[in-house]
C-alpha cells in the first residue's frame, strides 16, 4: 500500500503556489504547463516565429502533396496553382490562432473552452489529438525513409537485405521497418526539449534547409534539361473525373498539410515575446510552403523525365541517385528536418490536448512521449502505401478540422467581436460567480449543433474515399473535394446564427452568473483589446 501511495504521489501533478489553479478544484482544469505563459518565459522573438515557417515548410510531407497530384495525372503547373490557393486559404485562420495564442499566452485546449464550454472542449481536443497522432506516425515513417537513404549510401547491399521477409500485405519491407525504428529512437530524446529550446534548432534549420532546397531544385532542372519537359506534361486524369475535380482535391490536400497549424499555431506563439509580430509572421506561410511544394512538383515531374516514372516521394528519387555522398547527406538533412517538424508540429499539440483532458496526471513531457508511442503503434506506412491513399488521408481529416476551425473563428471574431477573454473563467468554473464559459453543464450546445451541421454533409464523401464501392452520389463527392472550406463556412455560419437566436453572455469584463456580480474582480484578470493581463500572466 505504501508503494502504491508513493507511486500515486509521483504521478499526480500538483499546482504551484501563485498559479491560476493553486486553490480549490485545481487539478481538474489545469497544471503548470497548461497555465498561461508568464511574460518572463516568452522567449520567441519575431524572427524565431518567422523562421518557424521557413523551417517548417521544408519537410517531406509538404513535398509529397503536389507530387501526389502529379502522380494522379494533374499538370505540374496546375498543381502548384492549386497548392498556392490552398495555402492562402489556410493562412488567415493560422494568423488568428497565432494572434490569440500570443495575446493571451494560452494554448488551444484552454482557448477552446471559451467556444465549446469547459467540458465541451474535450470534443475539440480529441479531434485535434487524433490528427496529431496520425501525423506523428506519418512523419516518423517519412523520417525512416530518410534513414534508409543514409544507410544505403554507406552499405548499398542494404537495399536487398531481407527484402522478402515480410508479406506484400504488410506494405513495408524489413529494411524500411528497421529504418523507421531507428528514426523513432533517434527522435525520442528531442521530445524532452522545451518549447523555448526548440527555437534554436529551428534557427539551424532556417540556415541549412533553404540551401539544400536550392541544391535539389538545381539538380531537378539540370537532370530534366530545363523547364520545358517538366511543365509540358499534359493532364491525364483517370477514373472518369475532370481536371476541376483533381484541382479542387489538390487544394484541399494542400490545406490539409497545414490545417492543423491553423489550430496549433497558438501553442507556439504563446511563447512569443512580441504578440503583434507573432501573428504577422504567419504571412510567411503561403510563401514558404508554396516554394516547398514547387520543389516537390519539380522533383516528381523531373523523375518522370529522368527515370521514366513519377516518384511522388522525393526520398524515393534520392534513393535512385548514384552519388553515395549526395544520397547520405540528403537523407541526413531530411531526417533532421522531419524530427523538428514532428516534435513541434505533432507531439507538442497532442501533449497539450492530452493535458487538457487529463491535467491531473499529464504534463507536456508525458504527453509527448505518449504521442510518440501511439505514432509507432498506428503503422503509418499503410497510409503512405500509394499516392491515392495518401491524398485520401489528407482530405479525410479536413472533414473534422475545417468545421473545428470555422467554429473557433466564428466564436472569437463574429460572436465576441474580438473583445477578449476572461482568463480566470477559463480555469476556475467552479466558483459560484464564475460561469462565463460554463454554459449548460459545462457544454455549449450551440457549438455542438454547429459542429455536427458542418461535419454531417461531408461524411458521405469521406465514406466513399475509404470504400469506393459504396456508390455514393457524384454530387456528394464533388462537394467533398473542398471539404475543409465547406465545413469551415457551414459551421461558422450556423454557429453565428445560433448565437443570434439563442444568445449567451460574451462580455469578458464580468463573471456572468445571471446577476452581473463581481464585475470589478473580473476586470483585474481579463485580457481585452484595451488592456493586457494585469496579474497572473505577468
N, C-alpha and C positions, 0 to 999 in steps of 0.2 A: 504493500500500500504506500509506503514511503517513497519507493521508487516511482510509482505512478504519479504521486503528488509532485515529486520533483520534476518529472517529465512534463507534467501539465504546466507547472510554473515556467519552465523553459520555453514552452511552445506559445503560451499566451503572451500577447503584446500589451504592455501597459503604457498608457499615455503619460507623457512627460509633463511636469508642472508648467503651467503657463500656456498649454495648448488649448485649442478650442474644446477639446473633449476631456479635459482633466477632471471634470466634475460630472456627477450623475451617470447617465447611461452612456458612458464614454465609448467603450469598445464596440458598441452596436453600430456606430456610424463613422468612426474614423480611427486612425492611428497616426504616428509621426509622419509617415510617408504620404498619407492621404490629406493631411492638413495643408492649408495654404503655404506656399513657399515664402519664407521670410526674405526681406529685401537683401539681407547680407548673403543669402545663398543664391541670389540671382546673378550668375556669373557669365551667362551667354551674352556676348556683345552682338551688335548688329551684323558684323562680318561673320560671326560664328553661325548665326541663323541663315544668312545669305549663303554662306559656304555649305550649309546643310544640303541645299538643293543642288549645288554644283556636285557635291559628293554623292548625294542620294540618287541623282539621276543616272549615274553610271553604275548600273548593275545589270546582270544578265536578263532578269525578268523584264526590265524595260526594253532591252534589245529584242527580246523574243516577241513582244506584242505586235509590232508591224511586220516582223519577219513571218509570223504566223499568217498574217493577212496575205502576204506574197505567196506563201505555201498553199493557200486556199484559192489562189488564182487572181488576186487583185493586183492591178498595176502598181508598181512601187511608188510612183508619183501620187496616185490617189490614196495609197496607204498613208503616206506622210501627211497629206492634207487632212485626212480623217483623224489622224493622231493629234494634229495641231488643234483641230476643233474640240476634240475631247479634252485636251489639256487646258484650253481656255475655259471650257465649261466648269471644270473642277477647281479652277483657281479661286473663284470668288468664295465658295464655301470654305476652302482652305484658309483664305485670308480672314474670314470670320472666326474660324476656330482658333487661328493664331492670335487674333486680337483679343478674344475673350480669355484665352489662357494666360496671355501676358499681362492683361489688365488686372485680373483678379488673383493670379497665382494659383489657379485651380486646375485640376485635371478633368478629363472627360467624365468619369463616374460621378463626380460631385456636381459638375455643371448640369449634367443630365437630370439631376434631381429636381431642378427648377422646372423642367418641362414635363417630366413623367411622374413626379412625386417621389417621395423618399423611398418607397417600396417599388413603385412602378419602374424606377430607373434600373432595377435588376434586369428587366427585359432588354433595355438598350445595351447593358454591359454584356449580356450573353450573346447578342447579335454580333457585336464587335469582337468579342473574345474568340468566337468560333472562327471568324475570318483570320484573326491574327495567328491562331494555331496552324491553320492550313498554310498561310504564307510562310510561317516559320519552317514548316516542313519542306515546302517547295523551294525556298531559298537555300535550305541546307542541302537539298538534292542537287540544286544547281552548283553549290559550292563543292559538292562531291565530284561533279564533272570537271571542275577546275583542278581539283587534286589529281584526277586521272590524267589530265594534260601534263602535270608536273612529273608524275611517276613514269608515264610512257616516254617522256623526254629523257629520263635517266635510264630506264630499262625498257626499250622498245618491245621486248618479248612479253611484257605485262599485258599487252593487247590481247593475247591469246591464252592468258593464264586462267585455267579452269573456266573457260568461256561457256562450256555446255553443262556445267554442274546443275544450274537452276533451270526449271522448265520455262518454256516461252511464255506461259500464262503469268509468270511472276513479273513480267515487264521490266526486269532488271537482271543483269548478269552478276556473277560473283565478284568480278573486279569493281564494278560500279557500286555494289553494296559495301565492299571494303572501303572504297574511297569516300562514300557517304559517311561511314562510321568514323573515318579519320578526320574528316572535316568537322563532324559533330563534336568530337573530342577536343580538337584544337579551338573550336569556337567557344567551348564551355567556360574557360576562365574569363572571357570578356563579359560574361553575364554579371561578374562581380564588380565591374566598374560603375561608378556613379555617373549620373547624367552630366554633371559638370566635368568629370574626367573624360567623357566621351568626346567632348568638343575638340580636344587636342588631336585625337585620332582622326576626326573628320577634317581637320585642317591639313593633316598629312595627305589624306585622300584628295582634298581640293588641289594640292600642289601636284600630286603624281598622276592622278587618273586622266585629267584633260590631255596631258602629253601622250599617254597611252592611247587615248581615243584618236588623236591625230595620226598616230602610227598605224592603227587599224584602218582608218579611213584612207590613208595614203596607199596602203597595201591593196585595199579593195579596188580602188580606181586604177592603180597600176596593173594589177593582175588581170583586170577585165578590159584594159585598154581604153580607159576614159569613161565618160558619162553615157555616151550613145548606147552601147549594148545594154546598159543597166536599166535605163528608164524607157527604153523602147519595147520592153517586154509587154505584150498585149494582155488585156484582161482575159481570163479563162475560167470563168465561174462555172462550177459544175452543180449537179443535183437540182437543176431546174430553177435556181434562184437568179435574181437580177444583180447587176452591179450595184444598184442602190441599196439592196439588202445587205450585200457584203460590206459596203461603205459604212452604213449605219452600225453594223455589227462591229466593225473596227473602231468606230467612235466609242462605243460602249466598252470595248476591250481596253482602249487607251485610258478611258476614265477609270476603269476598274483597277488598273495598276496603281492609281493614286487616290482612289476613293476612300481608302482607309485613312490617308493623311488629311482628308477633309474633316475627319473626326479626330485623328490622332494629334494634329499639329499642336493643340493646346498642351499636350503632355510634354512637349519640348519647350514651347515658348513661355511656359510658366516659369522657366528658369532664366528668361531673358531680362537683361538689365534695363533696356530701353524698350518700353512697351510699344511705342509708336513705330519705331523702325522694325520691330519684330514682325508685325503683320505686313508692313510694306515690303519686306524682303520676300514675301510669298509670290511677288510678281516675277521672281526668277523661275518659278515652276514651269510655265509653258515654254520658256526659252531653253532651259537646261534639259528638260525631259524630251522636248521635241528634237533637239540636236542629238540626243542619245538614240531616239527612235529612228532618226535619219540614218545614223550609223548602222543600226540593226537592219534597216531596209537595204542599205548598200551592201552589207555583208551577205545577206540572204540572196540578193539578186546577183552579186558577184560570184557566189558559189555556183549558181546555176550556169553562169557563163564559163567559169574556170573548170568546174568539176562535173558539169553536166547534170546536176541535181540541186534542188533547193534545200539548203540546210538551214532550217528555221532556228536552230540553236547555235549561236556563234561559237560556243565551245566545241561543237562538232566540226566546225570549219577549222578551228585551231588544231584539232587532232589530225587533220589532213595535211598539215604543214610538214615539210621535210626538214626544216631547220630546227634542230632539237633545242638549241639555246633559246630561240624565239618562243618555241612551244612552252618551255618551262617558265619563262618569265611572264608570258601572257597568262598562263594558268595561275601563277602566284598572285599576280595583281587582281585577277578576277576573284580569287579566293579571299584576298584581303578586303576587297570592296564588298563582297557579299556578307562577310562577318559583321561589318559595321551596319550594313543595311538591315540585317536580321536582328541585331541587338536593339538598335534604336527604333526601327520601324515595326517590329513584331513582338519581341519579348517584353519591351517596356510597356507598350499599350496593354498587352494581355495581363501583365502583372498589375497594372492599375485597375483593370476590370476585376480581377480576382480579389484585389484588396477591397474594392467597393462591395463585393459580395460577402467576403469574409474578413473584415478588418480586424477582428479579434485575434486571428491566427496567421494572416498572410500580410507580409510586407513586400516591398518592391523586389527584394532579392529572392525570396521564396517563390514569388510569382513567376519570375523569370526562369528559375530552374524548372518549375512545373511545365512552363511553356516549351522549354527545350525537350523535355521528356515526351510530351504529347506530340511535338513535331516529328519525333522519330517514330512514334507508335502509329501514326496515320498512314505510313507507307506512301510518301508523297510522289514517288516515282510513277505510281499508277496514274496520277493526274497529268504527268508530263509525257505520257507514252506516245502521243502524237499531237499534231497541231490542232486538229479539230477538238480534241478533248481538252486541250489547254485553253482554247478560246471559250469553250463551253463552261469551264470552271470560272474563268474571269467574269463572263457575262452573268453566270448564275447568281453569284453573291451580290451583284448590284441590285437584285430584287429586294434585298433587305437593307443594303447600305443607302441607296437613294432615298427611300422613304424616311429612314432614320435621320439623314442629314436635312431633308426637307422640313421635318418637324422641328429640329433644333433651330434652323434658320427662321422659320415662321414664328416660333415662340419668342426668340430674343429680339428680332428686328421688326416684326409686324405687331405682335401682341404686346410686348413690353416696350416697343419703340426704342430699344437700346438704352433704356433708362438706368440699368444696373441691376445688381443682385444684392440681397441681404445675406451676407456670408454666414452669420451666426445661424440663420434659419436653415441653412443647408447642412448644418452639423448637429443641431440640438432641437429636433422637432418635438421632443417630449415635454418641453416647458408648456405650461398651460396657456401662456400668452404668445406662443411662437408656433403658429400654424400656417405660415405663409405658403410653404411648399408641401403641406400635408395632404391637401385636397380631400379625397374620400378614402379614409382608412389607409392613407399613405400612397394612393394611386390617383393619377389624373385621368379620369375616364375619357376625356376629350382626346388625349394623346393616344390612348389605346384604340379608340374608334378610328382616328385619322390614320394610324399606322396600318391597321387592317385594310382600310379603304385604299391605301397606296400599294399594299403588297398583293392583295387578292387578285386584281386583274392581271397580274404578271405571272401568277402561278401556272396557268395552262402552258404558257411558253416555256417556263422553267421545266415543267414535267416533260414536254416534248424534247427539250435539249438533252434530258437524261435518258429518255427512252423514245427513240424516233418512231417506234411502231404504235404509238398511242393514237395517232390520227387526229391530232388537234387541228382545228381550222386554221387556214392560212392567215386569216386576219389576226388571230391571237399571236401567231409567230411574228408577223410584221410589227405589231405593237410592242412585242417583247424585244425587238432589236435595239430599241432605245430605252431599255428597262430602267436604267439609273435616272435618266432625266424624267421619264414618265412618272416614276414613283416619287421622285422629289417634288415635282409640281403638284401632283394629285394630293399627296399627304400634306404639303404646306398649305394649299388652298382649303382643304377640308378642315384642318385644324383651326385656321383663322376664322372660317365661317362658324365653326362650333363655338369659338370664343365669343363671337358677336351675338349669337342667340343664347349662349349659356356662359355668361362672363364669370370671371373669378378675379380675386384681388391680385394686382400686379405691382403695387407701389412698394419699392424696396426700402423706403424710409420708415416703414412701420411694420410691426409684428401683428399680423391680422388675426383677430380671434372673434370677429363679428361685432366688436365694440370699439376697435381702434385704440386700445390701451397701450401704454408703454412705448409711445412713439419716440420720446426723447432718448430712451435707452437704445432703441434700434438704430437711430441715426449715427451713433458712435461706432457701429460695426457694420457699415454698409458702404459698398463702393458704388458710386453713381457717376454720371458724366461730369458732374460739377465738382466732385472731390474724391480723393483717393482714400483707401483704407486708413483709419486713424489709429488703430490699436494693435490688433493681433498680427496682421501681416507686415507690420513694420513700414 
